[in-house]
């Protein structure tokens, strides 16, 4: 008894919450027609359609139970989890009023009741309100005829234009039998080919229009892979809007988008599916063209005016070009550091060679290493440099080759390159990077993907650390900033100058000088550089690291020659069908390179104690005398400690102590004797540095010649 009472109360409450429940249970089609008729007044567009197409006023339409499906039918029914709601929805699905996915079949349609001979509602005839975009025909559910008043109003309708009784209650199908007036209104635009659309591309978005559906796409420019198409898509129709961000390549996301747009915009899923399909093809084409444009783009180089070109050529033809570089950097506020400025400038010029120089500026904090870097890079065209503050371990592998090939890659502080040290070493040594990773392919399976970055690139680094990766350091030309008191005073004077009225003229002068240098470097061409004196050069060879130092030395010579290309005859030759332009190194290039190497890698006799220096000079006299007597080169002469001690008359302790210092400081090289014999020595020092200037052991000072 209690159970019956509880159930009765539940049904009473259910009917109170859903007043149309009983109507839908007894006659689903009639209840649907009645509900849609009540929705007509809430849609001005449907009322206008009835007036235009059916020649009915709003009151006439309501009297004939003309209605409109606004997608709100489900709100009048219990949830499908409830037995009564589930049974009614299943009945409506069987009739064709609901689809299998739980959505209304007639949403966005004007509904017209169909009657049998007894005047009972037995069917629904639905016509889409959006006649201009109508892609499906009318939908007919059930059987019956149009209302009598509507049939007599349209005299063109013949008896044959009655909905055939063969249509069963479980049929949902488009038919061509509609009143003549309605047919005239919808026939003109009933067919829309898939190719009918408008596509507009602007820097802000991509606009796509098909019928009365409008789509805006943003973010396509971020898709640089053919495997993704992630965009922000906005769909609108009249005053309805839907917005989402998704990857259109993924079928699941795309299908969910289609369903959501169809629900929000009152459009059939088939219509939205066609829209998205066409839009997807257009976006893929735009993305592919975008990727190709990035891959094939060439760096944009500003066109030089005739005046700028003549000024740059005049500067490049200056007879004292190296001195002019130092003076120009002085004018731009970089005081002192003459050899460092010239070496760094030549290094950035070497970016146009096949094996550029790498520069590392090491100093204590606040000594001016970043100022030196900034001053030199300001002379380099912006399109020829890439300056970064930090690099992750894998970032270099994904760089566009066009972004770094024959350019300067500048990174400040060793913390910025710690993770990418390995990649930088490979890029400097081999001129290229190769990286393999695993990613999902177009077929959904995991596959290997290879990335290649082509150089060469000129590295420009700064650091305060003395314990950097040794493998990276020995690939660089290391510059040490002047940290003397005199340099500090000069810098402070320059800083004070910038606080005076002279600063305006000074800054204008800096801008003009930098503009001139940038134009001059734009005119430098990557010519082949040949060194006719290469077989006459020498370099220290007692350590394996000197192999790389020797390579830097040769590249420095080439860089000097390349900078002077407008002062040299250019030779043209054909090699394997290719036209090669080349210039040759001169004696002046080698002399300047020797001076720079002496300052950068050199040493001074002042580093030796007085007694050790005297020992070195005595040793030099002894070796030269023995070489002259035996008629052999110094590099081929070997001596023992005993022979040297006996020749100068020093004690064994003195010779042993000072000779060991000379060996440690690499003035003398040790050769191991055969088993049972003492060590033999070779003198590497050749008399350099007597004038107090720094020098590099092993460099040959060639006499100037005229070629």
LUMFINU-394897 format. One record per residue: residue in one letter; x, y, z of N, C-alpha, C in turn. Coordinates in steps of 0.1 Angstrom, whole numbers, plus 5000, padded with zeros to 4 digits. Layout:
N
AXYZXYZXYZ/...
***
This chain:
707
X500849885000500050005000500950135000/X502050125008502950235009503550264996/X503950154989504650164976503750224966/X502450184966501550244956501350394959/X501250434971501150574975502350654970/X503550604973504750674969504850694954/X504450584947504450594932503450694927/X502250694933501250794929501750934931/X502350964943502951094945504051134935/X504851034932505951054922505351094908/X504251024904503651054891502951184891/X502351224902501751354904502751464902/X503851444909504951544909505551554894/X505651434888506251434874505351504864/X504051484866503051544856503051694859/X503251734872503251874875504451944869/X505551874869506751934864506751934849/X506151844843506051824828504551824824/X503951934822502451934819502151864806/X503051854797502751794784503051644784/X503351594795503751454796502651364791/X501451384796500251304792499951314777/X500051434771499851444757500851364749/X502051374752503051294745502951144746/X502351104758502150964760501050914751/X499950994750498750954742498950964727/X499451084723499651104708500851184706/X502051124704503251204703503351304691/X502751264680502751354668501951484671/X500751464676499851574679500451664690/X501051604700501651684711502851764705/X503651704696504751774690504251894682/X503251874674502651984666502152094675/X501452054685500952154694502052234701/X503152164705504252234712504952324702/X505252274690505952364680505052484676/X503752464676502852574673503052684684/X503152644696503352744707504752814706/X505752754699507052814698507152914686/X506152914677506153004666506353154670/X505553194680505553334683506953384688/X507753294693509053324698510153334687/X509753314675510753324664510253424653/X510653544654510253644643510653604629/X511753524628512153484615511153384609/X510653294618509753194614508353254610/X507953354618506753434615506853504601/X508053564599508253624586508153524574/X508753414577508753314566507353264563/X506553244574505153204571504453314563/X504653434566504053544559504453544545/X505753524542506353544529506053424520/X506253304526506053184518504653124518/X504053124529502653064530501553174530/X501953294529500953404528499953404540/X500553374552499753364564500153474574/X499253534580499553624591499853544603/X500353604614500753534626499553464632/X498453534632497253474638496653364630/X496753374616496353264607497253144609/X498453174610499453054612499152984625/X498953054635498652994648497352914648/X496352974641495052894640495152764632/X496152764623496352644615497452554621/X497852594633498852514641500252504634/X500552614626501852614620502852644632/X503952574632504852584643506252604639/X507152604649508652624646509352544656/X510352464652511152384661512452464665/X512452504677513552584682514452504691/X514452374691515352284698515052284713/X513852324717513552324731512552214735/X512352114726511352014729511751924741/X513051904741513551814752513351864766/X513252004767513052064780511652034786/X510751984777509351954781509151804785/X510251734784510251584786511151544798/X510751444805511651394816512951344810/X514051344818515351294814515251154809/X516051114800516050984794516450874805/X516950924816517250824827516050784834/X514950864833513650834839512850744829/X512150644835511450554826510450624817/X509650714822508750784813509350864803/X510450934807511251014797511850924786/X512350814790513050724781511950664771/X510850624776509850564767509250664757/X509050794761508550894752509650924742/X510850944746511950974736512150854726/X512050734731512050624721510950624711/X509750664716508650674707508850784697/X509350894701509651004692510750974682/X511750894687512750844678512250754668/X511350664672510650574662509950654651/X509250754655508450834646509350914637/X510550944641511551024633511551164638/X510851204649510951334655512251364662/X512851254668514151254674515151174665/X516351214665517451134659517951034669/X518750934664519350834672520350894682/X520951014679521851084688521251164698/X519851164699519151234709518851374706/X519051424693518651554689517451554681/X516851674680515551694673515851694658/X515051624650515251614636514851744628/X513851814635513251924628513752064632/X514852064640515352194645515652294634/X515152414635515252514625514252504614/X513252424615512252404605510852464610/X510052504600508652544602507852414600/X507052384610506252264609504752294605/X504252204596502852214592502152084595/X501052084602500351954605499751894593/X499751754593499051684583497851614589/X496751614582495451554587495051444578/X494251344585493651244577492151284574/X491451204568490051234564489151264575/X489551214588488651244599489051374606/X490151444601490551564607491551544619/X492051424620493051404631494451424626/X495251474634496751504631497451364630/X497951334618498651214616500051224610/X500451344609501851364603502351514604/X503551524601504251664601504951684588/X504751804582505451844570506351964574/X507651954573508552054578509352114567/X509452244567510252324557511252404564/X512552404559513552484566513352634564/X513552704575513352854575514452914566/X515652864567516752924559516752864545/X515852924538515652874524516852904515/X517653004519518753044510519852934511/X519952864523520952774525520452624526/X519352604521518652484522519352374514/X519952274521520652174513519852044514/X518952024523518051914524516651954520/X515951854515514551884511513651884523/X512351904521511451904533511451774540/X511151774553511051644560509651614563/X509251494560507851454562507851334572/X507051354582506851244592505451204592/X505151074590503751024590503051044577/X501751044577500951064565499951174567/X499251204556498151304557498251414547/X497251504548497151614538497351754546/X497751854538497951984544496552034550/X496552134559495252184564494452244552/X493152224552492252264541492452414538/X492452494548492652634545493952674538/X494952594541496252614535496252564520/X495552454518495452394505494652494496/X493452544501492652624492493352764489/X494252804499494952934496495952924485/X496352804482497352784472496652704460/X496052774451495252714441496052624431/X497352654431498152584422498352434426/X498052404438498252274443497152174437/X497552074431496651974425496451864434/X495351784432495151674440496251574441/X497151574431498351484431499351534441/X499251654445500251714454499951684469/X499251574471498951534485500051434489/X500451444502501451354507501051214505/X501751124498501350984496501150914509/X500050834509499750754522500750644524/X501650614514502550504516503650534526/X503750664529504750704539504350654553/X505250574559504950514572505350604583/X504950564595505350654607506850644610/X507450544606508950534609509750594598/X509150664589509950724578510250874580/X511550904578511951044578512651064565/X512051134555512651144542512251274535/X513151334527512851454519511951414508/X510951504505510051484493510051614485/X509551604473509451714464508051774463/X507151704470505751754469505451854479/X505551984475505152094484504352194477/X503652274484502752374477503552454467/X502952494456503652564445504252694450/X503652774459504152894464505452874473/X505352764481506552734489507652674480/X507352604470508352544461509052654454/X508252764449508952874442509952944451/X509652954464510453024473511752954476/X511752824476512952744481513652684469/X513052674457513652604446514952684441/X514852814441515952894436517252874442/X517252844455518452824463518552694470/X517752594465517752474472518952394470/X519752414459520952334457522152434458/X523052394467524252464469525452364467/X526252394457527352304455528452324465/X529152214468530252224478531252334476/X531452374463532452474460532052614462/X530752634466530252774468530652824481/X531652904482532152954495532953074492/X533253154503534053264502535153254513/X536453274508537553264517538353394517/X538553454528539353584529540453564539/X541653594535542853584543543353714547/X543453754560543953874565545053844575/X545953944578546953914588546353874602/X545153914605544553884618543853754618/X543153714607542353594608542053544593/X541453434592541053374580539553364581/X538753434571537353434572536853334561/X535853254565535253154556533753164557/X533153184546531653194545531053094536/X530053024541529252934532527852944536/X527053004527525653024530525553134541/X524753114551524653204562525553164574/X526453074572527353024582528753094580/X529253164590530453234589531453174599/X532753154594533753094603534953184602/X535553204614536853284615537853194622/X539053184616540153104620541353184624/X541853164636543053234641544153134645/X545353174644546453094649547053004638/X546653014626547252924616548652944614/X549153064616550653094614551553014623/X550952964634551852894644552052744640/X551352704630551452564625552552554615/X553752504619554852484610555152344607/X554252254610554352104607553152054600/X553351964590552251914583551451814591/X551851784603551151694612550151754621/X550151884621549251954630548452064623/X547352104628546552214623545752264635/X546452314645545752364657545452514655/X544152544656543652674654542552714664/X542252844665541052884672539952914662/X538852844663537752854653536552914659/X535953014652534753074657533653064646/X532553004649531452984640530253064644/X529653144634528553224637527453204627/X526253224631525053224622524053314628/X523753424621522853524626523353574640/X522653564651523053614664523653494672/X523853374666524353264673525853254671/X526553204681528053194680528553074687/X529653014682530352904689531852924687/X532652904698534052934697534752814704/X535852764697536652654703538052654697/X538952594704540352574700540652424699/X541152384688541352244686542352214674/X542752094673543552044662542651984652/X542452044640541551994630542051864623/X543351834625543851704620543251584627/X542951604640542451494648540951474645/X540651354641539251324637538351334649/X538751294661537851294672537451444676/X538551524676538251674679537351734668/X537651694656536851754645535451714645/X535151584648533751534649533051604661/X533751624672533051684683532751834680/X533651894672533352034668532152044659/X532051954650530851954641529551934649/X529551844658528351824666528051944674/X529052004680528752124689528252244680/X528852264669528452374660526952354655/X526652224652525352194647524252224658/X524652194670523652214681523552364684/X524652434685524652574689524052664678/X524252634665523752724654522452674648/X521852564653520652514647520852474632/X521852404630522152354616522352204616/X521952144605522152004604523651964605/X523951854611525351804612525951784598/X525151734589525651714575526151844569/X525351944571525752074566527052124572/X527152114585528352164592529552074588/X529351944586530351854582530951894568/X530051934559530551984546531352114547/X530852204556531552324558532952304563/X533052224574534352194580535252124570/X534652034562535551964553536152054542/X535352144537535852244527536952334534/X536552384546537452464553538852394557/X538752274560539952194563540852184551/X540352164540541152154528541852284525/X541052394527541652524524542752564534/X542552524547543552554557544752474555/X544652344551545752264548546652324537/X545952374527546652434515547352554520/X546752644528547352764533548552724542/X548352624551549452594559550652534552/X550452454542551552394534552252504526/X551552604521552152714514552952794524/X552452814536553152884546554452814550/X554452684551555652614554556652624543/X556152604531557152624519557752754518/X556952864521557452994521558553014531/X558352964543559452974553560652894549/X560552774543561652704540562452764528/X561752824519562352884507562653034508/X562353094519562553234520564053264521/X564453374515565853424516565853544525/X566953564532566953674542566853804534/X566053894539565854024533566954114536/X567654164525568754254527568254384521/X568354494529567954624525568754664512/X567954734503568654784491569454904494/X570654914490571455024493571255134483/X571255254488571155374478572455394472/X572455464461573755494454574755564463/X574255654471575155724480575755634491/X574855544497575355454507576355354501/X576055304489576955214483578355274480/X578355394475579655464472580455494485/X579755534496580455554508581055424514/X580255314513580755184518581955134510/X581855154497582955114488584255194491/X584055324493585155414496585855364509/X585055334519585555284532586355154530/X585755054522586354924520587654934513/X587855044505589155064498590155154505/X589855174518590855254526592155184527/X593255254525594555184525594955134539/X594455194549594755154563593455104570/X592855004564591454954568591454904582/X592454834586592454774600592554884610/X593354994608593355104617592055174617/X591455184605590155254604589055184613/X589155054613588154974621588355014636/X589555014641589755044655589355194658/X589655284649589255424651587755444651/X587055374642585655384642584955324654/X585555224660584955164672585255264684/X586455324683586755434693585655544692/X585355584680584355694679582955654684/X582755524684581455474689581455444704/X582455484711582555474725583255354731/X583855274723584555154728586055194729/X586455244741587755294743588755174745/X590055194741591055094744590754964736/X591354854741591154724735591354714720/X592454784715592654794701592654654694/X593554564700593754434693592454344695/X591854354706590554284708589454324699/X589354454697588354504688588554454674/X589854464669590154424656589954274654/X590354194664590254054663588754014663/X587954074671586554044671585854084658/X586254194653585654244640585954144629/X587254104628587654004618586953874620/X586653844632585953714635584553714629/X583753834631582453834625582453844610/X583553904604583653894590583853754585/X584553674593584753534589583553454588/X582353504592581053434590580853394575/X581453474566581253444552582153344546/X583053284555583953184551583353044553/X583952944548583452804550583752754564/X584752804571585052764585585252894593/X584152954598584353084605585053064619/X585553174623586253184637585153184648/X585453124659584553144671585353224681/X584653324687585253414696584653394710/X585553384720585053384734585753494742/X585053584748585553694756585453654770/X586653634777586653594791587153714799/X586453744810586953844819586153834832/X586553914842585853914854584554004852/X583653994862582454064861582654214860/X581954284852581954434850583254484843/X583954394837585254434831584954494817/X583854464811583454524798583454424786/X583254294789583254194778581954214770/X580854234777579554254770579554384762/X580254484767580354614759581154594747/X582254514747583054484736582154404725/X581454304730580554234721579554324714/X578854404723577854494717578354594707/X579554644710580154744701580454674687/X580954554687581354484674580054444667/X579054384674577854344668577054464662/X577254574668576454694663576954734649/X578154684645578654704631578254604621/X577554494626577154384618575654404614/X575354384601573954404597572954324605/X571854374609570954294618570454164612/X570354154598569954034592571053924592/X572253964596573353864596573753824610/X572853844620573253804633571953754641/X572153664649571153604658571653614672/X571053694680571553714694570553644704/X571053564712570153484722570753504736/X569853494746570253504760570453364766/X569753264760569753134766569453034755/X570052914757569752804747569452674756/X568452604753568152474759569052374752/X569152254758569952154752569652104738/X568352114734567852064721567552174712/X567552294716566952404708567652424694/X569052414694569752434682569352334671/X568952214675568652114665567352144657/X566552234662565252274656565352404649/X566552464649566652594642566552584627/X565952684621565952694606567352724601/X567852644592569152664587569352804581/X568352854575568452994570568653094580/X568253064593568453164604569853174609/X570753074606572053084612573153064601/X572853014589573952984580574653114576/X575953114578576853224575576353354582/X575953334594575553444603576353434616/X576253534624576853534637575853494648/X576153394656575253354667575953404680/X575353494686575953554698575153514710/X575853474721575253424733576053484745/X575353554754575953614765576053524777/X577153514783577353444796577353284794/X578153224801578253074799577053004804/X576253064813575053004818574052984807/X574053074797573153064785573452954776/X574752894777575152794767575452664774/X575252654787575652534795575052414789/X573652414787572952294782573252264768/X573552374760573752354745575252344741/X576052324751577552324748577852214738/X577352094739577651984730577252024716/X576052074714575552114701576452224695/X576852324703577652434698579052374694/X579552284701580852224697580752154683/X579652084681579552014668579252114657/X578552214660578252314650579452394646/X580352414655581652484652582552394645/X582652274649583652174643583152124629/X581952074629581452014617580652104608/X580152214613579352304605577952264602/X577452154609576152114608575752024620/X574352014622573851934632572851834627/X572751714632571751614629571151564642/X569851544642569151504654568051414650/X567951304657566851204654565951194667/X564651194665563751174676562551094671/X561751054681560550974678559351054680/X558451044670557151114670556151034663/X554851074665553751004659553651044644/X553650954635553550984621552151004617/X551951034603550651054598549650934599/X550250814600549450694601549150664616/X549550744625549250724639550350634646/X551250584639552350494645553550584648/X554250534658555550604662556550584652/X557250684648558250674637559450774640/X560550744635561750834637561650954628/X561951064633561951194625563351254627/X563951294616565251344616565251494613/X566051574620566151714619567651754615/X567751834606569151874602569252024602/X570352074607570652214607571952234600/X571952314590573152334582573852474585/X575152464588575852584590576652624577/X577752684578578452714591577952844598/X578352854610577952974618579153024626/X579153154628580253224635579753244650/X580353184659579953194673580653304680/X579853384688580453494696579853474710/X580753444719580453404733581153494743/X580553514755581253584766581053494778/X581953514788581953434800582853504811/X582353484823583153524835583853404841/X583553284836584053164843585353124837/X586253074845587553024841587452874840/X586352814842586252664842585152624832/X585152684820584152644810584552514804/X583652454796583952334789585152344780/X586252264784587452284777587352254762/X586452154759586352124745585752234737/X584852314743584352434736585352544736/X586052564747587052674747588152664737/X588652534735589752524725589352534711/X588052544709587552574695587352724692/X587652804703587352944702588753024702/X588653144697589753234698589453314711/X590253294722589853354735590453494736/X589653594739590053724741589953764756/X590953824762590953874776590854024776/X589854074783589554214784590654284793/X591054404789591954484796591354524809/X591954484821591354514834592254604842/X593154684835594054774842593354894847/X594054964855593455094861593355194850/X594355204841594255304830593055284821/X592655154818591455124810590255164818/X590255144831589055184839588855334839/X589955414840589855554839589355604826/X589755534815589255574802587755544800/X587355434806585955404805585055504813/X585555544825584855634833584755774826/X585855814819585755944812584755934801/X584655824794583655804783582255814789/X582055754801580755754807580355894811/X581255974816580956114819580656194807/X581256164796581056244783579556224779/X578956114782577556084778576656164786/X577056234797576256314805576256464801/X577056494791577256634787576356664775/X576456784770575756824758576356764746/X577556724747578256654735577656524732/X576856464741576256334739575356324727/X574656434724573756424712574456414699/X575556494698576356484686577056344686/X577556304697578256174698577356054694/X576156054698575155944695574855954680/X574756074674574456084660575656034652/X576856064657578056014650578155864651/X577755804662577755654664576855594654/X575655654652574655594643575155594629/X575755704625576255714611577455614609/X578355604618579455504617578955364616/X578055324624577455194624576755164611/X575955264606575255244594576255224582/X577355294582578455274572579055134573/X579355094585579954954586578954844582/X577654864586576654764582576554754566/X576554864560576454864545577754804539/X578854834545580154784540580154634541/X579654574552579654434554578654364545/X577554444541576654384532577254374518/X578254454515578954444502579954334501/X580354284513581354174513580754054507/X581453994498580953864491581753744497/X581053634498581753514503582653454492/X583853514489584753464479585653354484/X586153274475587153174479588553254481/X589153214492590453284496591553174495/X592553204487593753114485594953184492/X595753104498597053154505598253104498/X598853184489600053134482601253114490/X601253164503602353154512602153044522/X601152964520600752864530601952764533/X602652724523603752624525604952684532/X604952814533606152884540605852924554/X604552894558604152934572604652824582/X604752854594605052754605604252794617/X604152694626603352714638603852614648/X603752644661604252554672603452414670/X604152304673603552174671603752074682/X604152124694604552034705603351984713/X602152034710600951994717599751974707/X598951874710597851844700596851964699/X596652034710595752154709596152254698/X597452254696597952354686597452324672/X596852204670596252174657595052264654/X594252284665593152374663593552524663/X594552554671595052694671595652724658/X596252634651596852654638595752684628/X594652604629593452634620592852774622/X592852814635592352954638593253054631/X594553034632595553124626595353134611/X595153024604594953024590593553094586/X592553074594591253134592591353284594/X592153324604592253474607592953534595/X593953474589594553524576593553544565/X592753434563591653444553590653554555/X590353574568589353674571589953814568/X591153834571591853964568591753984553/X592153884545592053894530590653924525/X589653854531588353874527587854014529/X588254074540587854214543588454314533/X589554274527590254364518589954324503/X588854254501588554204487588354314477/X587954434481587854544471589154614468/X590254564474591554614472592454504465/X591854394461592554284454591954254441/X592754204432592154154419591354024422/X590154014416589353894417589553804405/X589953684408590153584398588953494396/X588653454384587453374381587953244374/X587453134378587753004372586552914372/X586652814363585552714362586052584369/X585352534379585652414385584452324385/X584452214378583352114377582052184372/X582252284363581152354357580652464366/X581252494377580852604386581852714385/X581252834385582052954384582552994398/X583853004400584353034414585153164413/X584853254422585553384423586453374435/X587753414433588653404444589653524445/X590253544457591253644459592453564466/X593553634467594753574473595153654485/X595753584494596353644506597653714502/X597953824509599153904507600053894519/X601253944518602153944529601654024541/X601054134538600454224548599454154556/X598654064550597653994557598253904568/X599353834564600053744573600753824584/X601253934581601954024591600954064602/X599754114597598754154606598154034615/X598053924608597553804616598553764626/X599853774623600953744633600853834645/X600653964642600554064653599354024662/X598253994656597053964664597253834672/X597753734665598053604673598953624684/X599953714682600953744693600253804705/X599353894702598553964713597553874719/X596953784711595853704717596453574723/X597353504716597953384722599353404727/X599853514725601353534728601653544743/X602953554745603553564758604653664758/X605253694769606253794771607453734779/X608653774776609753734784609753774798/X608853874801608653924814608053824824/X607453714818606953614826607953524832/X609253544828610353464833611053544844/X611553464853612453534863613753574857/X614553674862615753714856616753604853/X616953514863617853404861617453304850/X616053274850615553184840615653244826/X615353384825615453444812616953444808/X617953464817619353454813619653314808/X619153214815619353074810618853054796/X617653114793617053094780617953164769/X618453274772619253344762620553274760/X621153224771622353144769622053014761/X620952954764620552834757620452864742/X619852974739619653014725620953024718/X621953094724623253114718623952974716/X623852884726624452754725623852674713/X622552674712621852594702622152654688/X622152784686622452844673623852814669/X624752814679626152784676626352634671/X625652544678625752404675625052374661/X623952444658623252424645624152474634/X624852584636625752644626626952544624/X627452494634628552404633628152274625/X627052224629626552094623625752114610/X625452244607624652274595623352204595/X622552214606621252164607620252274611/X618952254609617952344614617752324629/X617352434635617152434650616152334654/X615052314646614052214650614552074649/X615752044643616251914642617351884652/X617751994660618851974669618351934683/X618951834689618651784702619951794711/X619751824723620851844733620451774746/X621451744754621251684767621551794777/X621051774789621251864800622751874803/X623451764803624851764806625651854795/X625351834782626051914772625852064774/X624652104777624352244779625052294792/X625052214803625752254815627252274813/X627852184806629252194803629652314795/X628752354786629052464777628952604784/X628052614794627952744801628552754814/X628952634819629752634832628852654844/X627552624843626652634855626652504863/X626252504875626052384883624952304878/X624952174881623852084877622552124883/X622552174895621352224902620752344895/X621552434891621052554884620452514870/X621152434863620652404849619352324851/X619352224860618152144862616952224866/X617152324875616052404880615452494869/X616352574862615952664852615452594839/X616052484836615552414824614152354826/X613952304838612652254841611552364840/X611852484844610952594843610652624828/X611752624820611552654806610752544799/X610852424804610052314798608552334802/X608352364815607052384820606352504812/X607052604809606552714802606652704787/X607052584782606952544768607952624759/X609052674765610052734757610952614752/X611052514759611852394756610952274756/X611152184746610452064745611251944748/X610651844756611451724760611151614751/X612251544747612151424739612751304747/X611951204749612451094757613551014749/X614650994756615750914750615450764750/X616350694744616150544744616350494758/X615950364759616050304773617550304778/X617650354790619050364796619750494793/X619050584785619750714782618950824788/X619550944790618851054796617951124786/X617151224791616251294782617051384773/X616451404761617051504751616051614750/X616551734747615751854747615851924733/X614751994730614652074718614252224722/X615052314716614652464719613652504709/X612452544714611452604705611552754704/X612052814714612152964713613153004702/X612853114695613653154684614053294685/X614153354697614653484698613553594698/X612353554699611253664698611153734712/X610553854711610253924723611354004730/X612454014723613554094729613254234731/X612254284722611854424723610754444733/X610354344741609354354751607954324746/X607754314733606454284728606054134729/X604754104730604353964731604653894718/X604753754719605053674707604453544708/X604353474697603853334697604953244692/X605253144700606253044696605852974683/X606852964674606552884662606152954650/X605653084652605253164640606453204632/X606253194618607253244609607053384605/X608053474607607853614602608453614588/X607553614578607953614564608353754561/X609453764553609853894548608853944537/X608654074537607654134527608254114513/X607354074504607654054491606654124482/X606954144470606054204460605654094450/X604454064450603953964441603354024428/
***
